[in-house]
Amino acid sequence: MSWDYADMSKQASAAGGPQAFVDQKEEKGRQKGRDEMKPAVILTGFFSFVGGVVIAKIYHHFKGKRVAIQTESENAKAELIKGIEDYDNTHQDYEQALTQDKEDDEYMDYDEEVFDDAQAISVDEAALIWASNGKDEDYTYGYSEYELEQALK
């Protein structure tokens, strides 16, 4: 590389000496570099800002979805638990009713087993008992309601 020392000597004198001349050239080079980098720095800053905003929106979008899914999941769990409890309560009542019916049937079977013809009551007696109990079907003693009605006349 060849330098034109004569021209640089004049410029150095004008700048206030060789050191001042070199410092000026160095500062001009730095300023030129800054000027060249401004668009890149501005674009980088802009895209960083936009990227941050977009990322924040995406984050909040998925966070909202997660909250909605968690809420839906909690609601589904609560509905499932309530459904099972309702079923258990209904089924338990039904089971108790079946158990009571079975006990009643066993009691009725016992009465029927020990009840023989020698202990049978007449249709007239059965009609009186049936009528005194509000014509309840549990007090027909094997007679039809028609027979009991006829006996009461």
C-alpha positions in Angstrom: 0.0 0.0 0.0 1.4 3.3 -0.9 0.7 6.5 1.0 0.8 10.0 -0.3 2.8 11.4 2.6 2.9 14.9 1.1 -0.9 15.2 1.0 -1.1 13.7 4.5 1.5 16.1 5.8 -0.6 19.1 4.7 -3.8 17.6 6.3 -1.9 16.8 9.5 -0.7 20.4 9.7 -4.3 21.6 9.2 -5.6 19.2 11.9 -3.0 20.4 14.4 -0.3 17.7 14.1 0.1 14.1 13.1 -1.5 12.7 16.3 -4.6 14.9 15.9 -4.8 14.0 12.2 -4.8 10.2 13.0 -7.3 10.7 15.8 -9.6 12.6 13.4 -9.3 9.9 10.8 -10.0 7.3 13.4 -13.2 9.2 14.6 -14.4 9.6 11.1 -14.0 5.8 10.6 -16.0 5.1 13.7 -18.7 7.5 12.7 -18.9 5.9 9.2 -19.2 2.5 10.9 -22.0 3.8 13.2 -23.8 5.3 10.2 -23.6 2.0 8.3 -24.9 0.1 11.3 -27.9 2.3 12.1 -30.3 0.5 9.8 -29.2 -2.9 11.1 -29.5 -1.7 14.7 -32.9 -0.1 14.0 -34.2 -3.2 12.2 -32.9 -5.5 14.9 -34.6 -3.4 17.6 -37.8 -3.2 15.6 -38.0 -7.0 15.0 -37.0 -7.7 18.6 -39.9 -5.5 19.8 -42.4 -7.1 17.3 -41.1 -10.5 18.1 -41.6 -9.9 21.8 -45.1 -8.7 21.3 -46.0 -11.7 19.1 -44.4 -14.1 21.6 -46.4 -12.4 24.4 -49.6 -12.8 22.4 -48.9 -16.4 21.6 -48.1 -17.1 25.3 -51.3 -15.5 26.5 -53.3 -17.3 23.8 -52.0 -20.7 24.9 -52.3 -19.8 28.6 -55.9 -18.9 28.0 -56.5 -22.2 26.2 -54.8 -24.0 29.1 -57.0 -22.3 31.6 -60.1 -23.1 29.5 -59.0 -26.8 29.3 -58.4 -26.9 33.1 -61.8 -25.3 33.8 -63.5 -27.8 31.4 -61.6 -30.6 33.0 -62.6 -29.5 36.5 -66.2 -29.2 35.4 -66.1 -32.7 33.8 -64.7 -34.2 37.0 -67.3 -32.5 39.1 -70.1 -33.7 36.7 -68.6 -37.2 36.8 -68.4 -37.3 40.6 -72.0 -35.9 40.9 -73.3 -38.5 38.4 -71.7 -41.4 40.3 -72.9 -40.1 43.6 -76.5 -39.6 42.2 -76.3 -43.1 40.7 -75.1 -44.6 44.0 -77.8 -42.8 46.0 -80.5 -43.9 43.6 -79.1 -47.4 43.3 -78.7 -47.6 47.1 -82.4 -46.6 47.5 -83.3 -49.2 44.9 -81.1 -51.8 46.6 -82.7 -51.0 50.0 -86.2 -51.3 48.4 -85.3 -54.7 46.8 -83.9 -55.9 50.1 -87.0 -54.8 51.9 -89.2 -56.5 49.3 -87.1 -59.6 49.6 -87.5 -59.5 53.4 -91.3 -58.9 53.0 -91.4 -61.8 50.6 -89.6 -64.1 53.0 -92.0 -63.0 55.8 -95.0 -63.7 53.5 -93.5 -67.1 52.5 -93.1 -67.9 56.2 -96.8 -67.0 56.9 -97.9 -69.1 53.9 -95.9 -72.1 55.0 -97.4 -72.2 58.5 -100.9 -71.3 57.3 -102.9 -74.4 56.6 -106.5 -75.2 55.9 -107.3 -75.9 59.5 -106.4 -72.4 60.4 -108.1 -70.8 57.4 -110.5 -68.0 58.1 -113.8 -67.7 56.4 -114.5 -65.2 53.7 -116.8 -63.3 56.0 -114.1 -63.0 58.7 -111.5 -62.0 56.0 -113.9 -59.4 54.6 -114.4 -57.8 58.0 -110.6 -57.7 58.6 -110.0 -56.4 55.1 -112.6 -53.7 55.4 -111.3 -52.6 58.9 -107.8 -52.2 57.4 -109.1 -49.8 54.7 -109.4 -52.6 52.1 -105.6 -53.0 52.0 -104.6 -55.8 49.6 -102.2 -57.1 52.3 -105.3 -58.2 54.3 -107.2 -60.3 51.6 -106.1 -63.7 53.1 -106.1 -65.3 49.7 -109.5 -64.1 48.7 -110.1 -61.9 45.7 -111.4 -58.4 46.3 -114.6 -59.4 44.5 -115.2 -62.3 47.0 -114.5 -60.0 49.9 -116.9 -57.3 48.5 -119.6 -59.9 48.1 -119.1 -61.1 51.7 -119.5 -57.6 53.0 -123.0 -57.2 51.3 
